[in-house]
Amino acid sequence: MKRSDMGLPGKVTLLRQSEFFRRLLSDDLFWLAAQAGVYRFSGDEVAFRIGERAERFFIVKSGAVAVTRPVDGGEIREMARFEEGDVVGDFDFARSAEFDAQAQAVGPSTLLVFPDFGRTMGLLASERPDVIARILLRSVAMISSRVRSTQMLISENAPWVRELRRQMYTDPSTGLWARAFLDDELPRLVSAPTVIILIKPDRFKDLCDRFGHGAGDVAMERIAGVLNIEARRQRRAWALRLRSNETAFVAAGCGFEEALKIVTRLSRAVGDIDLSDVSCPGGFRIGISASMAVWPEDGADFKVLVEHAYGVLMRAWRDGGTRVYRVRPHGPDHVACSIDGAVFGLEETGRNPGDGSGPITKTGAGS
């Protein structure tokens, strides 16, 4: 096997011949092409063997590759033959599995190898997680067209897959779970009953206007710390950042009574956050506006319930802040109780979007 010289445009042309890379952006393709190698294989030279970890796959530029496997009696049988433009080994690569067959050149053949020998997907993911994430999504789309369930194919234990999932679902500024995690993963992880608490800090705009956005960043980091501490108190809980200064706390196995205790602790802890190092000598105190919902009691569709809880959160904030409203399927609003000055009320789910029950992406004034 000898390395063959080929410029990036030629490698990109090869990559585009495969379904695996066909729909990626040009910038992505040129970066990926730089991570691939092109090699000349002599006749019968092996590309991969049975039992080897599928850390790379191959695209045939010229010649052919035969995939063989021993059968009963020790006979070696050819299972498939790949020719120009074909991709070899992508199935096992996507699963981070071991090859269950051997691939070898049929006569002199030239193959593109991705990633190049000496490179790993873990290394590439650390350099360009955005590009590798798109490769992962393309691999899911490609394989899902061949089989009924991609869960049978993509190994959740593959180190680079785990790292990509962590980066895709983590907010880089606070370390909290990101909104994408709530949309994509959380609905299948919760169990009834599950409490959903959405939080928006009061006076946050005043903090940023007076002391700069750096002070706001510090405040968000410390709010994240409060949420993470509470998450560790629960058996199964997730602290999330939704957008800007809005966060969420989701705890499985908790009903309304436990939710009241949680939101009380969160309200007190956020109110006790010391921002004197980024504000003024006397410090700057922030409170919270919040909404609560219990799934499935307050709504059977988890995602729809989160959307409605966001509308209720914005109503609590617009009503003056320092209060918590609960999403309720029936009944009018009324004040239920007050904890540390926070007004607790019940919210009717039949409200229209003008009453604050809009989508979670809606922007509130002064946020």
N, C-alpha and C positions, 0 to 999 in steps of 0.2 A: 504494500500500500504506500503510495507516494502522494504528497500534497500537490495539487494542481492549481496553478495561478488562475484566478478569475476575479475581475473587478466587481465592485458592489452592484452595478446595474445588471450584470449577468446573474449574480446570485439572486437579486430581487426578481428577475424574470423566472428563475427556477421556483422561488418561493410562491410566486403568483400562480404557478401551475397546480398547486395543491389546494384542495378545499380548506385545509387547515389555516392557510394564511390569506386566502383570496380576498377577503373583505376587510382586511386591516388597512389602516391609513398608510399612505406612502412614507411618511416620516418614521412610522413604526417599522415598516418593512426594511428601510435602509439601515436602521439601527440593528434590527434582527439579522440582516444579511452580514453585518460586521461580526456577529457572534457565531456565524456558521463557517464551516470549512468545506472545501471541495477536494476529493481524493480520487486517484486512479487505482482501481483494484484489478489485480491480475486474475486470470481465470481460476475459479474455485476458491479464491481468497474469501475468508469469512468476515462478514460484517458484524454479526453477533451470534452468540451460542446459547444453547438452552441453559437456563439457570442464571444467566447474567441479568443484573438489574437494568431495566429499560430507562436509562438516563438520557437517551437521545434517540432520534429517529432519522430516517434517510429518505432522500428524494433522488430518484434515478434520473441522471442527466443523459446518459447514453449507456448502451448495453442492456443488461438484464440482471435480475436478482432472483434466485430460486429459494423458496422457503421450504425446508424439509423437516420431517419429524420421524423418529423411530416408531414403528408399529409393532404389534404382536409378532414375536419371533425374531425381533431385532432388525427387520428389514427397514431401510431408510426410504421413506416415501415423500415425493414432492407434493406439497399441499397447495402451493400457489406460485405463480411466476409474475414478477413485476417488471414492467418495461418503462420506457422513457416517460417522465412526468408522473409516474406512480410514487406513492408514499409508502414506505415500509417501516413497520414497527410503531406507528402512531397510536394504535389501540392500546398496546402495553405501556407506552410512554404516558398516555393520559391517565392510566390507572396507577402509575408508579409501581408497576408489577415487575415480575421476572419474566423474561422471554421464555415461552414454552415451545419454541421451535428454533431452528438454526437458519440463518440467512447467509448465502454466499453468492459471489458473482458468477455469472454464466459467461465465461469468456471475459476479455478486457472490458471493464465497465467504469464509468465515472459517476460518483455519488456525491451529493451534497449532504453533509452531516450537521444536524442541529440538535443541541448546541455543539459547538466544535469540541473535539477531544481536549480535555483540560478545563473545560467550562461546565458548570452545573446550573440547573434551573434555580437552585437556591441562591447562587451567586448573582445570576441575572436579576432575580427578584429583588435583591438588596440594592442593585444599581438602578433599575427602572421598574419599580413595582407597578406603575400604571400600564406599561406596555405588557408586562407578563400577566397582569390581571386580564387584559383583553385577550391574550392567548388562551388563558384558562376559560374565559367565556366562549371563545370560538371552539375550543375543544369540546365543551359541553354541548354547544349547538350541533357540532358535527356528529358527535357520537349519539346524541339523542335522536338523530334522524335514522340511526341504524338499529337502535334497540329501544325497548319500551321504557326503561328507567335508567337514567344516568347514575343513580345512586349505586347501581351494580358495578359501575365502571370506574368512577373517580374515587380513588382511595382517600378517605378523610384522614388517614394517618400519614400520608405523604408529607414530609417536612415542608417542602416548598408550598404545597397547597395550604397547609395550616398557617404558614406565615403570610401568604397572600390573603387568606380569609381574615386574619388578624388586622392587616393593614387596611383592607377594604371596609371593615366594620368598626374601626376605631377612630374616634375624633382625635386628630394629632395634637390639638392645643390643650385638651384637658385629660386625655386618656380614657374618657368615657366611651361607652358604646355609641356608635353613630346612628343617625336616622335610618340609614340603609339596613342596619341590623334589625331595627324595629319592624321595618317593612318586610324584609326577606326571611328572617329566621325566627323572631320572637313568637309569632302566632302559633308555631308548631311546638314551642317549648313550654308554654304555659299550661297550667292545669287548674281546673275550677276548685275553689274560687280564686281569682287573681285580682289584686288591687292595682289600679293605674292612677298615678298621681302626676299631674303636670304642673310645672312650677315656672313662674316668671318673677324675677326679682323686682321689687319696687325701688324707685329712685335711681335706677341704674343709669338712665340718661343723664340725670343730674350729676352723678359721679363722673361720667365720661366728659361731660361739658366742663366741669370745674377742674378736673385733675388729669384729663387726657384719657385716651383709649388704653394706654398702658395700665392705668388703674383699673379699668374695666376688665382687662385680661387677667390681672391678679385676682380680682373678685371672682371671676369665673373659675379660675383654678381652685380657689378656696371653697366655692360652692361645690365643685366636683369632689373635693376632699370630704365634705360633709355627706354627700350622697354615697360615696364609696364606703365610708364608715358605717352608714346605715345598712348598706347592702350586705356588709359582712355580718351584721347582726341577724340577718334572715337566713333561712335555709336555702332558698332559691330566689334571688333577686337580681335585678339589673338596673344600673344607673346609666342614663343616656343623655346625650345632647341632641336636641331636635334641630335647632337653628339659632343663630345669634346668641341671645342670652336665655333662651328657653330650654329647660331640661325636663327629664321625666324620670320617675322611679316606678318600677314594676316589680311586684312581689307575688310569687305564686303561693297558693295555700293560705292566703290571707283574705278575710272578709272585712266588712265595714268597721267593726269595732277595732280590729287591729289597725286598719287604715287610719282611724282617728289618732291612735297612739303614734303611728309613724309620722303623720303630717305634723303632729304637735312637736315631736322631737326635731323634725327638719326645720320647722318654723323657729324654734328656739335656737338651734345651732346656727342657722343662717343669720339670725338677728345678733348673735354673739360674735360673728366674724370680725376680727380686728383688721381694719384697713388704715390704721394711723400711719403706717410706713409709706403708703402711696397716696394719702389724702392730706389731712391736716393734723396738728398735734392732738386735738380732741377726738380725732377719729371720725369716720363717716359710717353711719349704720344703714343697712339695707334690710328691708323686710321681704315678704313674699306674697304674691297672689298665687292661688293654686286652685286646681279642680281635681275632683276625685271621681272615680268610677269603679265599680266592681263587676268583673266579667265572670260568668255570663248573666248575672242578675240584672244588670242595667242595660244589657244589649248582647245578643247572641253572636254578632259578627265583631270579632276583636278589632279589626282595622277600622270599621265604621265607628265603633265605640271610641277609639282613640281620636278620630277626627272630630267627633262630637265633643269629647272632653276638651279638645283644644278650643272650640268655640266657647265653651263654658269658662275656660281659663281666661280668654280675652274679655269676657263679660265681667268677671271678677276684677280684672285689672282696670277696666274702664269705669267700674263702679267705685273706684277710689283706692283699690289695692288693700293690702293687709287683711285679706279675707280669703276664705276657701269655700267654693261651691261644689256641691255634689251633683253629678248627672243622675237623674231619676227618670224612669220610664213613664211615670204617671204623677199627677198632682201638681198644684201651683207652687211657686217659690215661697219659701218662708224661712225665717231664721231659726236654725236648730239649736245652736249653742255658740259660745265664744270661748276661745282658748288663747291666752296671751294677747288679747285684743284683736284676734283674727275672727272675723264673722264667718260662721258656717251656715250655709243655706242649701236648699234643694233646688235643682234645676229641672224643668220639664223638658223632655227630649223633643217635644213637638214644636219647639221654637223655630222660627225661620232664620235664614242666614243673617238678616239684618239685626237680629238680636244677639249675634255673636257666635252662632253655631256653624260658622263657615269652615272651610278646609284648613288643615294644619299649616298650610303654606301661606295663609293669609297674614299680612303684616299689620300689626297694631301701631297706632300713633304713639310716638315717643318711645318706641322699643329700643 
